[in-house]
Amino acid sequence: MFKLISGKAIAQKRQEDLRLEVENLKNKGVTPSLRVILVGHSGPSEIYVRNKKRRAEELGLDFELIRFDETVTEQELIASIESLNQDQTVDAMLVQLPLPKHIDEEKVVQTVSPYKDVDGFSPINFGYLWQNNPNVIPSTAGGIMTLLEESEINPASKHVVIVGRSNIVGRPLGALMLNADATVTMAHSKTKDLKSITKQADILISAVGKAHFITADMVKKGATVIDVGMNRDENDKLVGDVDFDDVSEVAGAMTPVPGGVGPMTILTLMEQTIEIAKKRV
Ligand SMILES: Nc1nc(=O)c2c([nH]1)NC[C@@H]1CN(c3ccc(C(=O)N[C@@H](CCC(=O)O)C(=O)O)cc3)C=[N+]21
């Protein structure tokens, strides 16, 4: 029996509860506010940010996009973050990644106040997460946990294999899975004989960024497969890392792209913005 896990449907279902929460907060005089800093005009970032804006507005959040040209200096960017750190009307912010090469991403991420860091990328929030005492968590990883929970797939005592070790997905997801009592294997580009490892996964998560990367021969029968990839194929169509038609023949449950992890990322971002704002009440 094969189950398609629709992140889009789960996010929609939770969106209504969130809207009511925002209404409640507004009645208490608090409108959760989110600022997104976007540098440059890369196609994918434009789409992700547009989706964030749309969801935020549907919920009635105070949302503002702060744009910089790709020639912005590191100093200018940091000054803008520092002013948001000070701004009492701002609950939460994030700097859309990746940044142009002349800007030190680490330095930028470290400038965001840990209290307003809705992405959970600041070293302090990362540390809390790895100590099994999470505060704000990276939204893609958090969204995947919600998606599994809503699908009644409990990672406890399961073998979870994560392919990809980025700071925005693989690493934080590893921590969340460990916190949820999974046995975790983190595989990556230097892993030898990847297939022998992915084949052992009860839950396989791919966050690699290569179309058709995960094929049926890498998947155990009945496994849950979560696709974090956002790639363009030969025909410029949005596809994940997982060869969907091939893998759906062996997997027990799977997320599609689009409509899988992406909408859950945005939902988690909204949830966490609201959580931060609640502290003001
Ligand atoms: N500081 C920071 N925080 C992030 O959360 C962050 C980031 N940088 N950089 C890039 C990744 C990627 N990401 C996505 C958000 C929405 C969709 C999304 O809405 N996807 C839709 C479709 C999108 C489309 O139509 O292209 C879907 O999967 O159904 C995908 C990916 C957030 N990220």
PDBQT file of the ligand as one rigid body, heavy atoms in Angstrom, charges set to zero:
ROOT
HETATM    1  N1  LIG A 301      17.143  31.890   5.321  1.00  0.00    +0.000 N 
HETATM    2  C1  LIG A 301      16.516  30.962   4.599  1.00  0.00    +0.000 A 
HETATM    3  N2  LIG A 301      15.439  30.351   5.110  1.00  0.00    +0.000 NA
HETATM    4  C2  LIG A 301      14.762  29.410   4.377  1.00  0.00    +0.000 A 
HETATM    5  O1  LIG A 301      13.762  28.838   4.845  1.00  0.00    +0.000 OA
HETATM    6  C3  LIG A 301      15.248  29.098   3.063  1.00  0.00    +0.000 A 
HETATM    7  C4  LIG A 301      16.385  29.762   2.598  1.00  0.00    +0.000 A 
HETATM    8  N3  LIG A 301      16.995  30.687   3.379  1.00  0.00    +0.000 N 
HETATM    9  N4  LIG A 301      16.894  29.481   1.383  1.00  0.00    +0.000 N 
HETATM   10  C5  LIG A 301      16.296  28.504   0.498  1.00  0.00    +0.000 C 
HETATM   11  C6  LIG A 301      15.441  27.483   1.228  1.00  0.00    +0.000 C 
HETATM   12  C7  LIG A 301      14.388  26.817   0.366  1.00  0.00    +0.000 C 
HETATM   13  N5  LIG A 301      13.120  27.220   0.918  1.00  0.00    +0.000 N 
HETATM   14  C8  LIG A 301      11.869  26.955   0.345  1.00  0.00    +0.000 A 
HETATM   15  C9  LIG A 301      10.731  27.634   0.691  1.00  0.00    +0.000 A 
HETATM   16  C10 LIG A 301       9.525  27.413   0.049  1.00  0.00    +0.000 A 
HETATM   17  C11 LIG A 301       9.413  26.481  -0.954  1.00  0.00    +0.000 A 
HETATM   18  C12 LIG A 301       8.122  26.280  -1.646  1.00  0.00    +0.000 C 
HETATM   19  O2  LIG A 301       7.186  27.017  -1.466  1.00  0.00    +0.000 OA
HETATM   20  N6  LIG A 301       7.990  25.259  -2.505  1.00  0.00    +0.000 N 
HETATM   21  C13 LIG A 301       6.778  24.965  -3.254  1.00  0.00    +0.000 C 
HETATM   22  C14 LIG A 301       6.882  25.284  -4.741  1.00  0.00    +0.000 C 
HETATM   23  C15 LIG A 301       7.811  26.366  -5.120  1.00  0.00    +0.000 C 
HETATM   24  C16 LIG A 301       7.858  26.620  -6.624  1.00  0.00    +0.000 C 
HETATM   25  O3  LIG A 301       6.777  26.692  -7.242  1.00  0.00    +0.000 OA
HETATM   26  O4  LIG A 301       8.984  26.719  -7.174  1.00  0.00    +0.000 OA
HETATM   27  C17 LIG A 301       6.475  23.494  -3.140  1.00  0.00    +0.000 C 
HETATM   28  O5  LIG A 301       7.402  22.701  -2.885  1.00  0.00    +0.000 OA
HETATM   29  O6  LIG A 301       5.323  23.116  -3.316  1.00  0.00    +0.000 OA
HETATM   30  C18 LIG A 301      10.539  25.766  -1.296  1.00  0.00    +0.000 A 
HETATM   31  C19 LIG A 301      11.751  25.995  -0.654  1.00  0.00    +0.000 A 
HETATM   32  C20 LIG A 301      13.340  28.023   1.996  1.00  0.00    +0.000 C 
HETATM   33  N7  LIG A 301      14.639  28.162   2.249  1.00  0.00    +0.000 N 
ENDROOT
TORSDOF 0
